[in-house]
Every structure is written in structure tokens, then in C-alpha cells.
Amino acid sequence: MSGIPNRHKFRLALLCLWAVVIATALYLFLFRRESLQHELHDAMSTSILAAGFVYLLLGCLRGFTLIPATSLVLVGIAFFPPVPLFVLTLVGILLSSTSIYFFSEWLQLEEILNRRHARGIARLKSLLQRHGLPIIIGWSFFPLAPTDIICYVCGVLRIDFKKFLLGVCLGEGAICGIYIFFGDSFLRWLKLKL
């Protein structure tokens, strides 16, 4: 029985860490956006590798804030060539999605949800196990549905990790590719980017 209090303490510590990361990211995004953009611009002028690292780091942490990847992509379009931006964005999304998937499993949210919503969870899990890949692809592609939510759900329901990651890669890859390559062409057409 001594393992249960330790598990609860660990879960509480992870929840607190998660809350701190979200609060910090939201604070920076909402109240220090210009300084964040300034830091990103300074990193770009120093080195494309440093800028890529900063962009990737922001992409990995962004998922815990439930802020859509689109906001980061829109900033990145102005600074990066389209192919490296696409690769950095997709790697950031996959790392972020993986973190969320396993984070939700470590918190053992499934136990809590099963106690409160057992029938609904069983139906959702069955639906995702039968038609998981198309659902995950569609959810990840749809611009108004936060992909991070499906990452939490798949982690909680312990949907096959490979199927989950493939679905996120295909859905997010398609929508981000459209944003990045169309956005880059549009900025070049407006002569706002060389």
C-alpha cells in the first residue's frame, strides 16, 4: 500500500509541473509576445541553427499549453525557408504529441475517467481502436480541433502508439504543409519575403 501514496505524490508533482509550464507559456505568449518574438528574431540573425533550435524547442513545449501549432507556424513562415520550417514543425509536433501521450498515461487519468464515465470511455476506446487512424488523421487535420486534445485522449485510452503517431503525422503534416507552402508563396507574391 505504500506505493499508492507515492504514486499520488508523483501524479500531483507532475500536475504542478504541467500547470507551471502552461502558466509560464501563456504568460509569455499573452504578455511578453513581443519579447518572445524579439528573442526569436535575434536568434534568427545570429544563426539559422540557433533559430531552428529555438523554434523546435517552442514547438515541443507548445503542446502542453494547448496553443495551436498554427500560431508558431505563422511566425516561422516569415523567418524560415519552407522545407526546413516544415521539417522543424513536424518534428516539434511529433515530439510534443509523444510527450502529451505519455504524460497523460503517467498521470493515470484513465482510472479517474473510468470511475466517472466508464460506459462513455469504453465506447470511445472501442471507436478509436476500430477506426483510430482515420479519426486521428481527421482530428489532426481539422484546423478548429486542437490536436493536443486527441493526444491526451489517445494517451489516456492507451491507443496503439504507432497508429496514434502515424495519424498525427499525416493529419498535422498535411495541414501544416498547406499553411507553410501556401503562406510562403503568398508572402513571396506580396513581396514581403525574398
ZIRA-V299856 format. One record per pair of residues at least 12 apart in sequence whose C-alpha atoms are under 8 Angstrom apart, sorted by the first residue. I is the first residue (numbers start at 0). GAP is how many residues later the second one is. D is the distance in whole Angstrom. If there is no record, write none. Layout:
# ZIRA-V299856
i->I gap->GAP d->D
i->I gap->GAP d->D
This chain:
# ZIRA-V299856
i->10 gap->95 d->8
i->10 gap->96 d->5
i->13 gap->93 d->7
i->14 gap->92 d->8
i->17 gap->46 d->7
i->20 gap->43 d->7
i->20 gap->44 d->7
i->21 gap->42 d->6
i->21 gap->43 d->5
i->22 gap->42 d->8
i->24 gap->37 d->8
i->24 gap->40 d->7
i->25 gap->39 d->7
i->39 gap->14 d->7
i->39 gap->15 d->8
i->40 gap->38 d->8
i->43 gap->35 d->7
i->51 gap->36 d->7
i->54 gap->21 d->8
i->54 gap->33 d->7
i->55 gap->32 d->6
i->55 gap->33 d->7
i->55 gap->35 d->8
i->55 gap->36 d->5
i->56 gap->35 d->7
i->57 gap->14 d->8
i->57 gap->34 d->8
i->58 gap->13 d->7
i->58 gap->30 d->7
i->58 gap->33 d->5
i->58 gap->34 d->6
i->58 gap->37 d->7
i->59 gap->32 d->5
i->59 gap->33 d->6
i->59 gap->35 d->6
i->59 gap->36 d->5
i->60 gap->35 d->7
i->61 gap->34 d->7
i->62 gap->30 d->8
i->62 gap->33 d->5
i->62 gap->34 d->7
i->62 gap->37 d->7
i->62 gap->85 d->6
i->63 gap->32 d->8
i->63 gap->36 d->7
i->63 gap->84 d->8
i->65 gap->80 d->7
i->65 gap->82 d->6
i->65 gap->83 d->8
i->67 gap->78 d->6
i->67 gap->79 d->8
i->68 gap->24 d->8
i->69 gap->106 d->7
i->69 gap->109 d->8
i->72 gap->12 d->8
i->72 gap->16 d->7
i->72 gap->103 d->8
i->72 gap->106 d->8
i->72 gap->107 d->7
i->73 gap->105 d->8
i->73 gap->106 d->8
i->73 gap->109 d->8
i->76 gap->103 d->6
i->76 gap->106 d->7
i->76 gap->107 d->6
i->77 gap->106 d->8
i->77 gap->109 d->8
i->77 gap->115 d->7
i->80 gap->103 d->8
i->81 gap->98 d->6
i->81 gap->99 d->6
i->81 gap->102 d->7
i->84 gap->95 d->7
i->85 gap->90 d->7
i->85 gap->91 d->6
i->85 gap->94 d->7
i->88 gap->87 d->8
i->89 gap->79 d->7
i->89 gap->82 d->7
i->89 gap->83 d->6
i->89 gap->86 d->8
i->92 gap->79 d->8
i->93 gap->71 d->7
i->93 gap->74 d->7
i->93 gap->75 d->7
i->96 gap->51 d->7
i->96 gap->54 d->6
i->96 gap->68 d->8
i->96 gap->71 d->8
i->97 gap->53 d->8
i->97 gap->67 d->7
i->99 gap->48 d->7
i->99 gap->51 d->6
i->99 gap->52 d->6
i->99 gap->55 d->7
i->100 gap->50 d->5
i->100 gap->51 d->6
i->100 gap->52 d->8
i->100 gap->53 d->7
i->100 gap->54 d->4
i->100 gap->55 d->7
i->101 gap->53 d->6
i->102 gap->52 d->8
i->103 gap->48 d->6
i->103 gap->51 d->5
i->103 gap->52 d->6
i->104 gap->50 d->5
i->104 gap->51 d->5
i->104 gap->53 d->7
i->107 gap->48 d->7
i->108 gap->47 d->6
i->109 gap->46 d->5
i->109 gap->47 d->6
i->120 gap->36 d->8
i->124 gap->32 d->6
i->124 gap->34 d->8
i->127 gap->31 d->7
i->128 gap->30 d->7
i->128 gap->31 d->8
i->131 gap->27 d->8
i->131 gap->31 d->7
i->131 gap->32 d->8
i->132 gap->30 d->6
i->132 gap->31 d->7
i->132 gap->33 d->8
i->132 gap->34 d->5
i->133 gap->33 d->7
i->135 gap->14 d->7
i->135 gap->28 d->7
i->135 gap->31 d->5
i->135 gap->32 d->6
i->135 gap->35 d->7
i->136 gap->30 d->4
i->136 gap->31 d->6
i->136 gap->32 d->8
i->136 gap->33 d->6
i->136 gap->34 d->4
i->136 gap->35 d->8
i->137 gap->33 d->6
i->138 gap->32 d->7
i->139 gap->27 d->7
i->139 gap->28 d->6
i->139 gap->31 d->5
i->139 gap->32 d->5
i->140 gap->29 d->8
i->140 gap->30 d->4
i->140 gap->31 d->5
i->140 gap->33 d->7
i->140 gap->34 d->5
i->141 gap->29 d->8
i->141 gap->33 d->8
i->142 gap->32 d->8
i->146 gap->21 d->8
i->150 gap->13 d->8
